[in-house]
Amino acid sequence: MRRWNGWGDDAVVYPLPDAAGRFLADRLGPATPPRDAGFDQTVAAVPPSRLPAHPLVTTDPDLRARHARGQSLPDWIALRSARIPAFPDGVAFPATREDVRDLIAYARESGARLIPYGGGTSVCGHVNPLPGDAPVLTVSLARMNGLAQFDETSHLATFGAGITGPDLEAELRARGFTFGHFPQSFELSTLGGWIATRSSGQQSLGYGRIEHLFAGGRLESPAGTLELPAFPASAAGPDLREIVLGSEGRLGIITEATVRVSPLPERERFHAVFFPDMERGTAAVRELVQSRVPLSMLRLSTPVETETTLILAGHERLVQMLERFLAMRGAGSGKCMLLIGFTGRTALVQTARREAIGIAGLHGGVRLGGAAVGKQWQKGRFRIPYLRNTLWETGYAVDTLETATSWTNLPKLLGAVEPALRTALLAVGERVHVFTHLSHFYADGASVYTTYLFRVATDPEETRRRWQAAKTAASRAIVAHGGTISHHHGVGIDHAPYLAAEKGELGMAVLRDVCARFDPGGIMNPGKLLPPP
Ligand SMILES: Cc1cc2nc3c(=O)[nH]c(=O)nc-3n(C[C@H](O)[C@H](O)[C@H](O)COP(=O)(O)OP(=O)(O)OC[C@H]3O[C@@H](n4cnc5c(N)ncnc54)[C@H](O)[C@@H]3O)c2cc1C
């Protein structure tokens, strides 16, 4: 069963290796396991519903509690302390687009607000009801999750927007195809959520981001239905898909999407290369991307992330042997790990591997003989988020943030975000362990993905203050140093105050006008994406 207050299936546990526990105690101080509230306590806090009865709406407190929050760190703090300022007044599970239209009409008549809900994996407060006088109805797309059409000739597939990653891939794999969109939240996130947040999968270098994969679909909005035909390309004026992408539930509910799919690759391998330092690693990945070597993934970890990843891997003696081997070849204490993904036809994979290893070697990259590290990564790629549960239960809070910038600006941005986080809790005498990798590469730049850990306090409000201090420091550093406030997590509540810095006054006014055109009554997911005027 899905965990109500953490990540994933509650039968799956990712134990913290002993060495990792010692490492964190050394970096952050010893931790005290927090005393979390139970599910009963949370359900008991659910107030009576303010919604009138409707056959599609359930007001069951258990379901309302399970749909009250997403997966951001402040969401976890709220859930685990049973301090949730607002719950949805009801949850609906429409099965057809007519049901969705019916719910929009019901919301208009009853004065309710609607929150579209995919997998609830948002890490920016996207699905949280906000306190207020209007009742809130969360609309889960969980039942709109089927394959509607498959066009093998054009490599297009049409799905209900509520389909999750594993179900979508299973449908395609049965036909010899893949979507190739693998966000780390793959297990629980949905097609509609990916589109509504402009998501990016781990192999975006090969398959493209969601905006490249989203060919068309349908949005049901309070103002009517928006049909987006799936053309391979079109010069018929501005592309309306672009305003649905990243709309975060503000314009309406995406009920169906047509996506571009690819044949299953003949071969797929992930290899690790180690560089003596970040400068040489960065130069190598830039050259790899700019010379268009056909790769499906690149992920370059800073020295601290490399060290942390190897410790978290848990195989102490193997890691020691590996480190000795690398040090003898010039990749010592400042080493950076690069993971490279090769995906496609066998001949293409072989050529790409030769090219990539050659370019990496020119920058001092040390290749490991086998593919053990790459295989290990591939095996655990969707398991890593489970570590968040264990770390929290040990007494360490984990959060991640991400941005993107040009190659030219990258050193400046990296040099600002990490120190901002590292020093954010000095005033309260706490340390922050910070590490970063570069991922999602483009010819003109890359995304910067930073993870930070700090100790959970005894008082949940103090834990929240710690998170807020770190998040604010990092967000300000991103805005001040030329990064976007989000490369793939979206805006939600947490990033809304920083949006105007990159959209500008006119840009913000245009976004408000678009929302008002689709949703004149302001019933769709208020308070998200655009801060209240
Ligand atoms: C452990 C973890 C790892 C993650 N890794 C990645 C990653 O690698 N890449 C990445 O891009 N993101 C990642 N995320 C963030 C998150 O998974 C993405 O934002 C994802 O796209 C959200 O999808 P969802 O179905 O869970 O949407 P939800 O969280 O349910 O909703 C997100 C937003 O989309 C809107 N929405 C959802 N469905 C619809 C619909 N059908 N119509 C209209 N609006 C809708 C909601 O109203 C809300 O505003 C990660 C999150 C976690 C917790």
The ligand as an SDF file (V2000), in Angstrom:
LIG
                    3D

 53 58  0  0  0  0  0  0  0  0999 V2000
   11.1160   11.3780   -5.2490 C   0  0  0  0  0  0  0  0  0  0  0  0
   10.7320   12.3310   -6.3500 C   0  0  0  0  0  0  0  0  0  0  0  0
   11.4710   12.3560   -7.5110 C   0  0  0  0  0  0  0  0  0  0  0  0
   11.1230   13.2400   -8.5470 C   0  0  0  0  0  0  0  0  0  0  0  0
   11.8550   13.2080   -9.6890 N   0  0  0  0  0  0  0  0  0  0  0  0
   11.4900   14.0040  -10.7320 C   0  0  0  0  0  0  0  0  0  0  0  0
   12.2030   13.9500  -11.9590 C   0  0  0  0  0  0  0  0  0  0  0  0
   13.1540   13.1800  -12.1250 O   0  0  0  0  0  0  0  0  0  0  0  0
   11.7830   14.7570  -12.9580 N   0  0  0  0  0  0  0  0  0  0  0  0
   10.7110   15.5900  -12.8150 C   0  0  0  0  0  0  0  0  0  0  0  0
   10.3560   16.2700  -13.7690 O   0  0  0  0  0  0  0  0  0  0  0  0
   10.0470   15.6710  -11.6520 N   0  0  0  0  0  0  0  0  0  0  0  0
   10.3800   14.9050  -10.6180 C   0  0  0  0  0  0  0  0  0  0  0  0
    9.6960   14.9660   -9.4350 N   0  0  0  0  0  0  0  0  0  0  0  0
    8.5750   15.9020   -9.2930 C   0  0  0  0  0  0  0  0  0  0  0  0
    7.1940   15.3280   -9.7000 C   0  0  0  0  0  0  0  0  0  0  0  0
    7.2290   13.9230   -9.7260 O   0  0  0  0  0  0  0  0  0  0  0  0
    6.7940   15.8690  -11.0500 C   0  0  0  0  0  0  0  0  0  0  0  0
    6.4720   17.2350  -10.9150 O   0  0  0  0  0  0  0  0  0  0  0  0
    5.6140   15.1390  -11.7110 C   0  0  0  0  0  0  0  0  0  0  0  0
    5.5070   15.6240  -13.0240 O   0  0  0  0  0  0  0  0  0  0  0  0
    4.2930   15.3330  -11.0080 C   0  0  0  0  0  0  0  0  0  0  0  0
    3.3880   14.4040  -11.5440 O   0  0  0  0  0  0  0  0  0  0  0  0
    2.1120   13.9250  -10.7120 P   0  0  0  0  0  0  0  0  0  0  0  0
    1.2970   13.0610  -11.5980 O   0  0  0  0  0  0  0  0  0  0  0  0
    2.4980   13.3490   -9.4250 O   0  0  0  0  0  0  0  0  0  0  0  0
    1.3550   15.3070  -10.5020 O   0  0  0  0  0  0  0  0  0  0  0  0
    0.7470   15.9060   -9.1760 P   0  0  0  0  0  0  0  0  0  0  0  0
    1.7820   16.0410   -8.1390 O   0  0  0  0  0  0  0  0  0  0  0  0
   -0.4810   15.1720   -8.8110 O   0  0  0  0  0  0  0  0  0  0  0  0
    0.3340   17.3590   -9.6940 O   0  0  0  0  0  0  0  0  0  0  0  0
    1.2990   18.2930  -10.0440 C   0  0  0  0  0  0  0  0  0  0  0  0
    0.6110   19.5000  -10.6950 C   0  0  0  0  0  0  0  0  0  0  0  0
    0.0480   19.1020  -11.9330 O   0  0  0  0  0  0  0  0  0  0  0  0
   -1.3510   19.3210  -11.9460 C   0  0  0  0  0  0  0  0  0  0  0  0
   -1.9500   18.1910  -12.6480 N   0  0  0  0  0  0  0  0  0  0  0  0
   -1.7360   16.8690  -12.4210 C   0  0  0  0  0  0  0  0  0  0  0  0
   -2.4710   16.1400  -13.2950 N   0  0  0  0  0  0  0  0  0  0  0  0
   -3.1490   17.0210  -14.0610 C   0  0  0  0  0  0  0  0  0  0  0  0
   -4.0780   16.8940  -15.1240 C   0  0  0  0  0  0  0  0  0  0  0  0
   -4.4530   15.7020  -15.5920 N   0  0  0  0  0  0  0  0  0  0  0  0
   -4.5940   18.0260  -15.6700 N   0  0  0  0  0  0  0  0  0  0  0  0
   -4.2260   19.2420  -15.2340 C   0  0  0  0  0  0  0  0  0  0  0  0
   -3.3470   19.4220  -14.2300 N   0  0  0  0  0  0  0  0  0  0  0  0
   -2.8210   18.3200  -13.6550 C   0  0  0  0  0  0  0  0  0  0  0  0
   -1.7680   19.4160  -10.5010 C   0  0  0  0  0  0  0  0  0  0  0  0
   -2.9270   20.2090  -10.3270 O   0  0  0  0  0  0  0  0  0  0  0  0
   -0.5470   20.0730   -9.8860 C   0  0  0  0  0  0  0  0  0  0  0  0
   -0.6120   21.4550  -10.0740 O   0  0  0  0  0  0  0  0  0  0  0  0
   10.0180   14.1130   -8.3860 C   0  0  0  0  0  0  0  0  0  0  0  0
    9.2770   14.0650   -7.2110 C   0  0  0  0  0  0  0  0  0  0  0  0
    9.6220   13.1880   -6.2040 C   0  0  0  0  0  0  0  0  0  0  0  0
    8.8000   13.1510   -4.9560 C   0  0  0  0  0  0  0  0  0  0  0  0
  1  2  1  0
  2  3  1  0
  2 52  2  0
  3  4  2  0
  4  5  1  0
  4 50  1  0
  5  6  2  0
  6  7  1  0
  6 13  1  0
  7  8  2  0
  7  9  1  0
  9 10  1  0
 10 11  2  0
 10 12  1  0
 12 13  2  0
 13 14  1  0
 14 15  1  0
 14 50  1  0
 15 16  1  0
 16 17  1  0
 16 18  1  0
 18 19  1  0
 18 20  1  0
 20 21  1  0
 20 22  1  0
 22 23  1  0
 23 24  1  0
 24 25  2  0
 24 26  1  0
 24 27  1  0
 27 28  1  0
 28 29  2  0
 28 30  1  0
 28 31  1  0
 31 32  1  0
 32 33  1  0
 33 34  1  0
 33 48  1  0
 34 35  1  0
 35 36  1  0
 35 46  1  0
 36 37  1  0
 36 45  1  0
 37 38  2  0
 38 39  1  0
 39 40  1  0
 39 45  2  0
 40 41  1  0
 40 42  2  0
 42 43  1  0
 43 44  2  0
 44 45  1  0
 46 47  1  0
 46 48  1  0
 48 49  1  0
 50 51  2  0
 51 52  1  0
 52 53  1  0
M  END
$$$$
